[in-house]
């Protein structure tokens, strides 16, 4: 199935503490539209309001960084889901990333405001544009701030680089004094990249939450690199009764695909 080519969303100015759009970000932007047939079959608006897929879907990006993927979900969610009513939010441990995501999404709102003021715009087209909603960017640790079983679609580009340690989400221990600007920048950058042992410590914490946070129709798009031992993740997911399939990958090095995206679903 062919799909339209979507323009890359613009981003707000990105500070040195925020992960900029990179190869992994663009891989997600390329692959999500390819999986639209699966999502449409699962989420398109039914004829009956009693169907499980009749409620408005909630789309969540975990670790949005610049907000480019969150912006993409908001702008092109109708194509992905086959319906125009959906909610989008994001969660990041980095408060600067939350601010950048809000600013990036605001660029869409500005464009839509201009489009809505177009003399050729009709009331029906304006209503259609406003059926999706951005609920904001939440500063939090993984998905602990969201209600159980509330997430329908989740996109996660985790910190996947193997490292000796993973940084603390909190700036310092109580009574340790104010964090220096250098220490803050270093910590926030480490939150973006450092995944601990095999680059998987944060991702394993997330996977342990799947049963709790995902809805009965829940779908996850998880990005992993070759060093994360993705086959172990696949086996772990299957053992717990979830479906899993590789949607695609990129960045071959020495015959190995460096990055890949897996779809996990109930």
C-alpha positions as CSV (number, residue, x, y, z in Angstrom):
1,X,0.0,0.0,0.0
2,X,1.4,3.4,-1.0
3,X,1.0,6.3,1.4
4,X,1.4,10.0,0.9
5,X,4.7,11.7,1.7
6,X,4.3,13.9,4.8
7,X,6.4,17.0,5.3
8,X,8.7,16.9,8.3
9,X,7.1,19.0,11.1
10,X,9.0,22.2,12.0
11,X,10.4,22.4,15.5
12,X,10.8,25.2,18.0
13,X,14.3,26.4,18.9
14,X,16.1,23.6,20.7
15,X,18.4,24.2,23.6
16,X,21.5,22.2,24.3
17,X,19.7,20.2,27.0
18,X,17.1,18.8,24.6
19,X,17.6,15.9,22.1
20,X,17.3,17.3,18.6
21,X,15.6,15.4,15.7
22,X,18.0,12.7,14.6
23,X,18.1,9.4,12.7
24,X,15.8,7.6,15.2
25,X,13.3,10.4,15.1
26,X,13.1,10.4,11.3
27,X,12.8,6.6,11.3
28,X,9.7,6.8,13.4
29,X,8.3,9.5,11.1
30,X,8.9,7.2,8.1
31,X,7.6,4.0,9.6
32,X,4.4,5.1,11.4
33,X,2.5,5.9,8.2
34,X,3.5,2.4,6.8
35,X,1.5,0.9,9.7
36,X,-1.6,2.9,9.1
37,X,-3.6,0.0,7.7
38,X,-3.2,-1.9,11.0
39,X,-4.1,1.1,13.1
40,X,-7.1,2.0,10.9
41,X,-8.5,-1.5,11.3
42,X,-8.1,-1.3,15.0
43,X,-9.2,2.3,15.7
44,X,-11.3,3.6,12.8
45,X,-14.7,5.0,14.1
46,X,-17.3,2.2,14.1
47,X,-20.9,2.5,13.2
48,X,-22.0,1.5,16.7
49,X,-21.1,3.6,19.8
50,X,-21.0,0.4,21.9
51,X,-17.9,-0.9,20.0
52,X,-14.7,-1.0,22.1
53,X,-13.0,1.3,19.5
54,X,-15.7,4.0,19.7
55,X,-14.1,6.0,22.5
56,X,-11.6,8.7,21.5
57,X,-8.1,7.3,21.2
58,X,-5.3,8.6,23.4
59,X,-1.9,8.8,21.7
60,X,1.2,9.3,24.0
61,X,4.8,9.9,23.1
62,X,7.2,8.9,25.9
63,X,10.4,10.9,25.7
64,X,9.4,13.5,23.0
65,X,12.6,15.5,23.1
66,X,12.1,18.3,20.6
67,X,8.4,17.3,20.1
68,X,8.8,16.4,16.4
69,X,7.1,13.0,16.7
70,X,4.3,14.4,19.0
71,X,3.7,17.1,16.4
72,X,3.6,14.5,13.6
73,X,1.0,12.5,15.6
74,X,-1.2,15.5,16.1
75,X,-1.0,16.7,12.5
76,X,-1.3,13.4,10.8
77,X,-3.2,11.3,13.3
78,X,-6.3,11.2,11.1
79,X,-4.4,9.5,8.4
80,X,-2.9,7.0,10.9
81,X,-6.2,6.2,12.6
82,X,-8.8,6.7,10.0
83,X,-10.7,9.1,12.3
84,X,-10.3,12.8,13.2
85,X,-11.1,12.6,16.9
86,X,-8.1,11.7,19.0
87,X,-6.1,13.1,21.9
88,X,-2.3,13.5,22.0
89,X,0.0,14.0,25.0
90,X,3.7,13.4,25.8
91,X,5.7,12.6,28.9
92,X,9.4,13.4,29.5
93,X,11.7,13.4,32.5
94,X,13.4,16.4,31.1
95,X,11.5,19.6,31.8
96,X,13.3,21.5,29.0
97,X,12.1,18.8,26.6
98,X,8.5,19.3,27.8
99,X,8.8,23.1,27.2
100,X,10.3,22.5,23.7
101,X,7.5,20.0,22.8
102,X,4.8,22.5,23.8
103,X,6.5,25.2,21.7
104,X,6.8,22.8,18.7
105,X,3.2,21.8,18.9
106,X,2.2,25.5,19.2
107,X,3.7,25.9,15.7
108,X,0.9,23.7,14.4
109,X,-1.7,25.6,16.3
110,X,-0.4,28.8,14.7
111,X,-0.6,27.3,11.2
112,X,-4.1,26.0,11.8
113,X,-5.2,29.4,13.1
114,X,-4.0,30.9,9.8
115,X,-5.8,28.2,7.8
116,X,-9.0,28.7,9.8
117,X,-8.9,32.4,8.9
118,X,-8.6,31.5,5.2
119,X,-11.6,32.9,3.3
120,X,-12.0,29.6,1.5
121,X,-12.3,27.6,4.7
122,X,-15.7,26.1,5.4
123,X,-17.3,25.5,8.8
124,X,-17.0,21.7,8.3
125,X,-13.3,21.9,7.5
126,X,-12.7,24.1,10.5
127,X,-14.6,21.7,12.8
128,X,-12.6,18.8,11.3
129,X,-9.3,20.5,12.1
130,X,-10.3,21.0,15.7
131,X,-11.4,17.5,16.6
132,X,-7.9,16.5,17.7
133,X,-6.5,17.9,20.9
134,X,-3.0,18.3,22.4
135,X,-3.3,17.7,26.2
136,X,0.1,19.1,27.0
137,X,3.6,17.8,27.8
138,X,3.9,16.2,31.2
139,X,7.2,16.3,33.2
140,X,7.3,12.9,34.8
141,X,9.1,9.6,35.3
142,X,8.0,7.2,32.5
143,X,4.2,6.7,32.7
144,X,3.6,7.0,36.4
145,X,1.6,10.2,35.9
146,X,-1.0,8.6,33.6
147,X,-4.1,6.7,34.6
148,X,-4.0,2.9,34.4
149,X,-5.2,1.4,31.1
150,X,-5.7,4.8,29.5
151,X,-3.1,4.7,26.6
152,X,-4.3,3.5,23.2
153,X,-1.1,4.2,21.2
154,X,2.3,4.8,22.7
155,X,5.5,5.8,20.8
156,X,8.7,5.4,22.7
157,X,12.2,6.3,21.5
158,X,14.1,5.4,24.8
159,X,17.6,6.3,26.0
160,X,19.1,3.2,24.3
161,X,22.9,3.9,24.5
162,X,24.7,1.4,26.8
163,X,26.2,3.2,29.8
164,X,27.7,2.3,33.2
165,X,24.9,4.2,35.0
166,X,21.7,5.9,34.4
167,X,21.1,9.4,35.7
168,X,18.7,10.5,38.4
169,X,15.5,12.0,37.2
170,X,15.6,14.4,40.2
171,X,18.3,17.2,40.2
172,X,19.9,16.3,43.5
173,X,19.3,14.7,46.8
174,X,17.5,16.8,49.5
175,X,19.9,19.2,51.2
176,X,22.6,18.8,48.6
177,X,22.4,22.4,47.5
178,X,21.4,24.0,44.3
179,X,22.4,22.2,41.1
180,X,25.0,24.0,38.9
181,X,24.1,24.9,35.4
182,X,26.9,22.5,34.1
183,X,25.6,19.6,36.3
184,X,22.0,20.3,35.2
185,X,23.0,20.3,31.5
186,X,25.0,17.1,31.9
187,X,22.2,15.3,33.8
188,X,19.5,16.3,31.3
189,X,21.7,15.1,28.4
190,X,22.4,11.9,30.1
191,X,18.6,11.3,30.6
192,X,18.4,11.5,26.8
193,X,21.1,9.0,25.9
194,X,22.1,6.8,28.8
195,X,20.2,3.5,29.0
196,X,22.4,1.6,31.5
197,X,23.3,-2.1,31.0
198,X,22.8,-3.0,27.3
199,X,21.1,0.3,27.0
200,X,18.0,-1.4,28.4
201,X,17.5,-0.4,32.0
202,X,15.0,2.3,31.3
203,X,13.3,0.3,28.6
204,X,12.8,-2.8,30.9
205,X,11.2,-0.5,33.5
206,X,8.8,0.7,30.8
207,X,8.1,-2.9,29.6
208,X,7.2,-3.9,33.1
209,X,4.5,-1.2,33.0
210,X,2.8,-2.4,29.8
211,X,0.0,-4.4,31.4
212,X,-0.8,-1.5,33.7
213,X,-0.8,1.5,31.4
214,X,-2.1,0.2,28.0
215,X,-5.8,-0.1,27.2
216,X,-7.3,-3.3,25.9
217,X,-6.7,-2.1,22.3
218,X,-3.3,-0.8,23.2
219,X,-0.5,-0.6,20.6
220,X,3.2,0.4,21.3
221,X,5.9,1.4,18.9
222,X,9.2,0.8,20.5
223,X,12.6,1.8,19.0
224,X,15.6,-0.3,19.8
225,X,19.2,-0.5,18.6
226,X,21.2,-3.7,17.9
227,X,23.1,-3.4,21.2
228,X,19.7,-3.6,23.1
229,X,19.4,-7.3,22.2
230,X,16.0,-6.8,20.6
231,X,15.3,-10.5,20.2
232,X,15.3,-10.9,24.0
233,X,12.7,-8.2,24.1
234,X,10.6,-9.9,21.5
235,X,10.7,-13.2,23.4
236,X,9.8,-11.5,26.7
237,X,6.8,-9.8,25.1
238,X,5.6,-13.0,23.5
239,X,5.8,-14.9,26.7
240,X,3.4,-12.4,28.2
241,X,0.8,-12.9,25.5
242,X,1.4,-9.8,23.5
243,X,1.8,-9.6,19.8
244,X,5.1,-8.2,18.4
245,X,6.4,-7.5,14.9
246,X,9.2,-5.5,13.5
247,X,7.8,-2.6,11.5
248,X,11.2,-1.6,9.9
249,X,14.7,-0.4,10.5
250,X,17.6,1.6,9.3
251,X,21.3,2.4,9.6
252,X,23.0,-0.8,8.6
253,X,26.5,-1.2,9.9
254,X,28.7,-4.2,9.2
255,X,25.6,-6.1,8.0
256,X,23.6,-5.3,11.1
257,X,20.6,-3.0,11.3
258,X,21.5,-0.4,13.8
259,X,18.0,0.9,14.6
260,X,14.6,-0.8,14.4
261,X,11.0,-0.2,15.4
262,X,8.8,-2.9,16.8
263,X,5.0,-2.8,17.1
264,X,3.7,-4.4,20.3
265,X,0.0,-4.9,20.8
266,X,-2.5,-6.8,22.9
